[in-house]
Each structure stands twice: as C-alpha cells, then as structure tokens.
Amino acid sequence: MNALETKLEGTQTSVGSSVELSHLVPVRVGSRVRASATLERCEGRRLVFSVSVTDDCGLVAAGRVTRVVVDKATFLARAR
C-alpha cells in the first residue's frame, strides 16, 4: 500500500488478489526480518509485485503479490 500511495487517485485503493510466497529458510522466533515489494508490472488494473523477506543472514522468503486497483466507495459498498 505504501508503494502505491502517491500513484492512486483519491477515490482509488488496491486490494489483494493473490499471494505466492516460498519460505526458504527457518528464522528464529524473535528475529528481525525486513520485507520489500517492487512493482514488476501493470496489466490494466492488475498490479504484480515481486516480494522478498530477508534477515541479517540473507534471503528468507520470496514470491509475488498481485493487487487490483478498485474504486474505494464501490468496493466498500460490496464488502461483507
């Protein structure tokens, strides 16, 4: 959401559509991890991000997140 904050019109937001994430190595409870997302491509209203999670030793998880740009009011009116 932060990556898109300045890219969307005031009446728009994005909603999650799918998450594909591979957890590659174990991390100890309490460890500090960092997640990052990079917009890979736009396909109309569909936004595909590559995502990664790292700790001090390197890559922990990687994958893709797909979000869809929607009108806020219309989406909220349909939400249950």
C-alpha positions as CSV (number, residue, x, y, z in Angstrom):
1,M,0.0,0.0,0.0
2,N,2.8,2.4,0.8
3,A,4.4,1.9,-2.6
4,L,1.2,2.9,-4.3
5,E,0.2,5.8,-2.0
6,T,1.2,8.5,-4.5
7,K,0.2,6.6,-7.6
8,L,-3.5,6.2,-7.0
9,E,-6.2,8.8,-7.2
10,G,-8.0,9.8,-4.0
11,T,-11.0,7.7,-4.9
12,Q,-8.9,4.6,-5.5
13,T,-7.3,1.9,-3.4
14,S,-5.8,-1.5,-4.1
15,V,-7.0,-4.9,-2.8
16,G,-5.1,-8.1,-2.5
17,S,-5.9,-10.7,-5.2
18,S,-3.2,-13.4,-4.7
19,V,-0.1,-14.1,-2.7
20,E,2.5,-16.7,-3.7
21,L,5.3,-16.9,-1.2
22,S,8.0,-19.6,-0.8
23,H,9.5,-19.7,2.7
24,L,13.1,-20.7,2.0
25,V,14.9,-21.0,5.4
26,P,13.9,-21.1,9.0
27,V,14.2,-18.0,11.2
28,R,14.4,-18.0,15.0
29,V,11.4,-16.7,17.0
30,G,12.1,-13.0,17.8
31,S,14.4,-12.5,14.8
32,R,14.1,-9.2,12.9
33,V,13.2,-9.6,9.3
34,R,12.6,-7.0,6.5
35,A,10.1,-7.3,3.7
36,S,10.2,-5.4,0.4
37,A,8.0,-5.2,-2.6
38,T,8.8,-4.0,-6.1
39,L,6.2,-3.3,-8.7
40,E,7.1,-5.7,-11.5
41,R,4.3,-4.9,-14.0
42,C,0.9,-3.3,-14.5
43,E,-1.7,-5.1,-16.5
44,G,-4.6,-2.7,-16.6
45,R,-6.0,-2.5,-13.0
46,R,-3.9,-5.6,-12.0
47,L,-0.5,-4.9,-10.3
48,V,2.1,-7.6,-9.9
49,F,4.8,-7.1,-7.2
50,S,7.9,-9.2,-6.6
51,V,8.4,-9.6,-2.9
52,S,11.3,-10.7,-0.7
53,V,11.9,-11.2,3.0
54,T,15.4,-11.0,4.4
55,D,17.2,-11.2,7.8
56,D,20.8,-10.4,8.7
57,C,22.0,-13.6,7.0
58,G,20.1,-13.1,3.7
59,L,17.0,-14.2,1.9
60,V,14.3,-15.9,4.0
61,A,11.3,-15.9,1.6
62,A,10.4,-14.7,-1.9
63,G,7.4,-14.6,-4.2
64,R,4.7,-12.5,-5.9
65,V,1.8,-10.5,-4.7
66,T,-1.0,-9.4,-7.0
67,R,-3.2,-6.5,-6.2
68,V,-6.1,-4.9,-8.1
69,V,-6.9,-1.2,-8.3
70,V,-10.6,-0.5,-7.3
71,D,-12.8,2.4,-6.6
72,K,-13.0,2.7,-2.7
73,A,-16.7,3.5,-2.5
74,T,-17.8,0.8,-4.8
75,F,-15.6,-1.8,-3.1
76,L,-16.8,-0.8,0.4
77,A,-20.4,-0.9,-0.7
78,R,-20.0,-4.5,-1.8
79,A,-17.8,-5.7,1.1
80,R,-19.4,-8.0,3.6
